[in-house]
Amino acid sequence: MSPLVTVLMPVYNGLPYLREAIESVLCQTFSDFEFLIIDDASTDGSIACVRSYKDSRIRLTRNERNLGQTRSLNIGLELARGIYVARLDQDDLCFPERLQKQVTLLENMSQVAVVGTWGYTIDSLDRRTGVWRGGLNDYETFIGLLLLGKCPMWHPSVMYRRDVIAGLGGYDESYEPAADYDLWIRVALSRHNACNIPEPLIMYRIHDGQQTASKLSTSVRNTQRSHVNLLKVFCNSGELGMVGELLRWESSFWRSAKSKRQILSVLRTLDEILLAMQTTLQLSNEEFINLRKLVYRRLGPGARIGRSMAFLPGVLFRPAFFMLAPWLLPGVRPFLSRLLGNFKKLLYGIKMALYSLSYKVAFLNNE
């Protein structure tokens, strides 16, 4: 009898974190799953580590040569027997209730094809360093975040319907290592919904051996390429490159949009894209209104009221627009991003310290 869930984990030289990842799956409260591990021709002790477990739910297959994570995922999709496929990476962990909560949601919400979760970030010593809370509970937010160049779910946290993903052709290997973003675009364009369970159910590890600078650069390029392809579905204007820069908050827009005419043309094109999305995706009035709110709230007042400032002469319009869109100013976004990131880390550290103090006080009182 086939299991309800396939937990799919590609592995390539997964030590020293692989054992923790495996055990976090085997300790799930939900038990009707197979654990499909695709070893991508590891050269360390990963194979021996997997084989040391005698749990019958583990299925191990090995690529004869290194094919990369995305190809390994597609091999896993072909071999998976579960109705649902849950992802996990070799250096991440999941909480015991993760599978049960995701299965329950998919069983009760037929319109949802993909469900992710919130999660903690951890370091090489398993210390929690932050928390990610990705708000996603309706279709317009799903497609809206993708339109803004944002990946709406943590890939290692997702569980999806295997038939939906297989029907879309699985992962496009040409977008590695950003193939998940491309996949979510195709899911959304097929009018399937996605959501995040508002509870941390995985721990995402950030460590030195995780990604090289070259991989990060490739990920950015492939995300940009996939994003522009999304825009082309709704509009074929020559301004799509600059529209993409605007939506992704890239300061290069400052250099691209050199005139009032160009900025106004970009804003008109953005409006055309949103209207085309309403028609093509058959958005309800409420969904369309929410989508516009999401996009213009993120882009700021510069994009929202830019067209109404068309009466200003070019010498005033361009600086006025960029002052109302501060994230596009050169150097501002990296600075504010670092500032916000450090502030969040500080708040999280204070929260953990207070939690630890309250726990110690409660323990002393019980004594």
N, C-alpha and C positions, 0 to 999 in steps of 0.2 A: 504494500500500500504506500502511495506517495505521501511524503510529508506536506504539511500545509505551507511551511516556510523553508526557503533555502537561504542560509547565511553565507554570503559570498565574500571571500577574503583573498585577494591576490597577495602573494608573498615574494619578496626578493631580498635576500640577505636580511631577514627580519630580526635577528638577534641584535641587542639583548632584550627587546621589548615583546617579542612574539609570545612567550609563554603567558605573560599577563593578559594579552589580548585573547588568546585561546581560552583561558580559564574564565574570563569575563563572559564568554559566550556559553560555555558549558554549565555555568552557574545560573542560567536564566530560569525564572519561575515558569516560563512557557517551555514545554518540552517537545512539541510536535514539529521538529525541524531537523534538517540535515545541515551539516557544517561543511560546505564545499570550499576547500583550500586549493588555490591554483598556484603552485610554486613555479616561478618564472626563472628556472635554471639557477637557483641560488648556489653560491660557492662557499657559504659559511655552514653552520650547523643547523640551519632551519629545517631541513628534511628530517634529521634525527630528532629534533625537538617535537615536530608534529607526530612522528611515529611513536614517540614515547607515550602518547595517550592511547588508551585501549577503548575509548568510547566509540561505540558502533555508529554514532551519528556523524563522525568525521569521515569525509571522503577526500582523499588527497590525489591530485593529479599533477604531473610535472611536465612543463614545456621542455622540449629537447634543447632549445636554445632560448636566449633571452629575447622576449618579444615586446616587452613594455607592459605597463599596467593596463592601458586601455584595451589592447588586444587580449590580455588575460581576462579582463572582465567580459569581453564578448564570448570567449571560450566558455567561461563560467555560465553565461546566459544560455548557451547551447546545451550545456550539461545539466543545468538546474532542473529539478523535478518539482519544486514547490510552486504553489499558486502565487505566493508572494516571495520577493527576493529582498533580503535585508543586507545592506552593505556595512562593512567594517574594514578599516585598514590595520595593518600589522602592528602599528605602534599605538593604537588607540584602545580605549576601554569602553564597555557599556555597562550600565547599571542593571541589576537582576530583573527589573520589571520592564525593561525596554521593549522586548519582543511582544510581550503580552499586551501592552498598551497600544502598540502600533497595529497589531492584528485586530484588536477590538475596534479601533477607529475605522480601519479599512472594511471590516465586516459590516459596520453600521452605516457607512457613508459611501455608497456605491459610486458617487460622482467624483470621489477623490482617487486619483491614480498614484500619487506619491505622498508619503507622509514623512517629514523629518522631525527633529526634536531640538530643543535648546541644548546647550552643552557647556561644560567647563573646559578651559584650557589648562593644561598641566605641563610641567617641565620634565626633564629627564629623570628627576627624583620623585615623580608622582605628586609634586606639590601643586596645588591649585593656584593659578596665576590670574585668572579672570573668568568671566562668564559671558557667554554669547546668548542673546535673547532675540531671535529673529521673528518678528511679528508677521505671521502669514496665516490667514484664516478664510480668505475668499479669492475668487478667480481674478477680480480686478487688481488686487494687490499682487498676485502671482505674476500676471502679465505686465503690470506696472513696474515692478522691481526689475524684471528682465529688460524692459524698455529703457530703464535707467542704467543698464549695464551692470546690475547687481546680481550676484548669485543668491537666490532666496533661501537656499537650504545648505546645511553642511553635508557634503556628500557622504562621509562615513556614517552619518546618522540616519540615512533614508531607508525606507522600506517601500517597495513599489509593486504594482501588479505586473507579473512577468509577461502576460500576454500583451499588455499595452506597450511595454518597452520593446518587446520582440517585434511587435507589429510596426513599430517606428524604425526598425532596422538596428536597434541597439545603439551602442556608442559609436560615434564617428571618430575613427582613429586619427584622422588628419588634424583634429583639434586638441590632441593631447599636449599638455596636461590640463587643458580646460574643457575636456569633452563633456563633463557634467553640465556646464553652462549651456553648451550647444544642445544637449539632450533635453534640458528643461524647456528650452525655447520650442523644440519640436513637440513636446508634451503640451505646452500651452497653446500653440497654434492649432493643435488637434482638438482644442476646447476641453481638454481634461483639466481637472482642478488639482491643487496641491495645498498642503497645510503643514504647519509645524505644531507639534504638541508643546504647549507652553510650560515645559518642565525640563530641567537638565537631565538627560538620560544617557549621555555619552561623555567621555572625557577625551578631548582632542589634544594630542601631545605635540608640543613644539620643541624641537631640539636641533642641534647643530647639523646632524646628518640628514635632515629632512629634505631640503631642496637646495640646489645650487643656484647661484645668481642667474646662470644661463637658463635654467628651467623656469625661474620666475619671469624672466624676460620673454620666453616663449609663451608662457601662460598669458601674459598681458597681451601679446600680439594676437594670439589665437582668440582670446576673449573679444578683442576689438573687431577682429574679422567676423566672428560669429554675430556680434552685435550689429554691425553694418548690414549683414545679410538679413537680420530680423527687420531692420528698417526698410530694406528693399522690398519686402513683402507688401508694404503698405504705400510705398512711394518710390519713384525712380528719379528723383531730382538730382541735379548735379551738386546740390548743397548737402548731400547725406553725410559726407565726411565731417563737415563742420557741425551738423546736427548731432552726430555721434559724439563729437568732442564736448559739445554742450551738455548732452544728457549724462555723459560719464564724468562730468566735472573736471575736464582736463584743462589745465592752464594754457595748453597749446592753442586753445580757442582764441586766446588773446592775440596770438600772432597770426592766426588764420583769418579772423574777422577784422580786416583792416579798415573797413568803412561802414558808415551808417547803412548803406544799401545792402551790404552783405549780411549784417546782423538782422535787419528787417526781413530779408529773404529767408534766413534760417528760421526765424520765429514763425513766418508764414508756413514754411515747410513742416515745422513741428505741429502746427494746428492741423494741417492737411493729413499728417500721419495719424493723429488722434481721431479725426473724423473717419478716416479710412478704417481704423481699427474698430470703431463702433459698428460700421457696416459689415466688414469682413468677418468679424468675430461674433456678430449679432449680439452686441452688448445691450442690455436693458438700459433705460434712462438712468437708473440708479447706479448701475455699474459704470456707465460712461462718466457720470458726474464724479464718482469716487476716484476713477482713474485720473481724470484731469486734476483733481485736488491733490492726489498723491504726487503727480509729476511736477506741478507748479509749486507745490509746497517745498519740494526738495530743491528745485532750481532757483527759488527765491523770487523776490519782487522784480528783479531785472527782466527775467523772462516773462513774468506774468503781465507786467504793464508796459513792456518795451514798445509794443506796437502803438500804444496810445501816446508815446513820447515822440512819435514821428515828426511832430511839428518843430522839434528842436533842430537847430543847424547841426551839421555833422561834427563840428568842432566841440559841441557840447554834448551831443547825443552819446557818442562812444564812451567818454569818461563817465557820464551819468549811468549808462547801462552797466558798466563794469563795477562801479561803486555799489550798485544795487545787487550785484552778483559777486560778492567778495571771494567765493571759493574759486572763481576763475582767474583771479589776480595772480601773477607770477609769485611764487614763493609762499603765498598765503595758505594754500591748502595743506602743504606738507607741515608747515608750522602749526596750524590749528589742529591738524590731525594728531601730531605728536602731543600737543598740549592736552587735547581731549583724551587721548589714550593714557597719558600719565595721570590725569585727573581720575579717570575710571579705575586705574590700578590703585590709586591712593584710597578711593572710596571702598574698593573691594578689600584692601588690606585692613582698613579700619573696621569694616563689617566682620571680617574673620577674627580680628583681635577681640572685638566685643563679644562675638559668639564664644570664643575660647574662654574669655573671662567669666561669662555667665555660666558656662558649663562647670568651671572650677568652683565657682561660688555655690552652685547647686550641689556639687559633690561634697564640699565641706559641710554644707548645712545638713546633708543626709547622714554625715558621720556624727 
